[in-house]
Amino acid sequence: MIKFDLSRPQNYWFNEIAKIPHPSRHEKKISDFIVEFAKQRGLKYKQDDVWNVIVEKPASAGYEDAPALILQAHIDMVPAKTAGCDHDFENDPLDLYVDEEGWLHARGTTLGGDDGHGVAYMLSILDDNEAKHPKLQCFFTVMEEIGLLGAMQIRPEDVHADRMINLDGGGETTTGISAAGGCNVFIHKKIVWKQSEKPTYRMSVGGLSGGHSGGQIHLEKGNAIVIASRVIEEACMKGMDFELVSLNGGEKDNAIPRSAVIEFNSSTPFEDIDAFFGQSEKDLKTELEFSDPDVCIDVKKTEDAGRYIEDGKDIIDYAYLQPNGFQHRSMAIEGLTLTSLNLGVAFTSEEEAVLDTLIRSAMDHASDDLRDRMKLLAEKCGVIFESPMRYSGWNYEPHSEMREKLRAVVKEFGGELQEHAGHGGNECGVFKALNPKLDIITFGPIGKDAHTPEEKLDLESFERSYQMLKKLISMCD
């Protein structure tokens, strides 16, 4: 049975950081721990206002003239636990244990292997006076799990190297080669309520499978908010009278919405409304036969609202007309989605109706194009456009010296390097925007079930990958 041997440096440091609570937005304790670590070893460091830490280590003997190298990992973790678990993520240490197959777990909670393994690797390298390496810049970033917020506080003048190993990867023999950037667009409709004596109906869209907007947007799944808006538009074009009461649907901007509900007033006879929606459902079942065959439209008479949103159809028009879903694929990497957008959330409050869309692209100019089109459409539809923040993408580069070094290391350890291009976002794109010359690879050990209480880390891979990382760094001469 494999034990959690604390004499191994990466295990020791993983165990140390597991003692320190560090969920997203609560990273100060672990940030201060890293600062104290650097002080005790006489290493240069910088800690910023959001608790990112940069630690620098001079080159080892023989590497003084080698270009500098960045190592990077995030210090926050996703706080998830099993039902009935009383763990307090802001105050309690993680309870680590090793199962019979050699996997490291935390009892009842997420393990924090994402990205505790990367943090442990960097602390191990920084603490190893025998390691061979060029000048190192180690970036410990915060709030990665809630939107790459820490990395976006790093300034270009803080980046002192043209090559980087992102340690938020996994799989041991797999490296990332591309990632999507993204931005949110919020569409607002300020509400002025008007009185109404017309009957009120509740139209719901359901039966959809949903999915992650990064990994499954190319499957052409039905978007419940878009479908709901379309069904209303089709009925209005056939003569249905319409006053919007509310539009609600979706849960997260990065999830394709499975359900949506529109409440509305209408003087059109219910039999006609039901027939309009029934035809739309029939058409949608044909269109979505292979992606969402169980799509269903349901309409019911409900308690009269007695009011409606003045010019409320503006928000329905916008939701119907805006681009949505898969937009462009890579011509260099088979099966890779380059650009997409997902209208993920719609909600109505007393003051406003809001649509929240997440745009993704490995190419910033493609994201900008979609954002500009949505802004123009918002002006035409009489709604308010807002896009407060964006993070950059990491587009595929066919030639990478760092990738070839990693390929050689993986081969030396008996494997074959696999290259992975995804449509999700990560911190690589943020750093690439800070220094467009960066040659970036991702690397990490085998782990499973990240972001869930079943999360686990393969200890044999954790050890082997650390040896591979040391070898890789030594080749950066």
Order of alpha helices (4+ residues) and beta strands (2+ residues): alpha-alpha-beta-beta-beta-beta-beta-alpha-beta-beta-beta-beta-beta-beta-beta-alpha-beta-beta-beta-alpha-beta-beta-alpha-beta-beta-beta-alpha-beta-beta-alpha-beta-alpha-beta-beta-beta-alpha
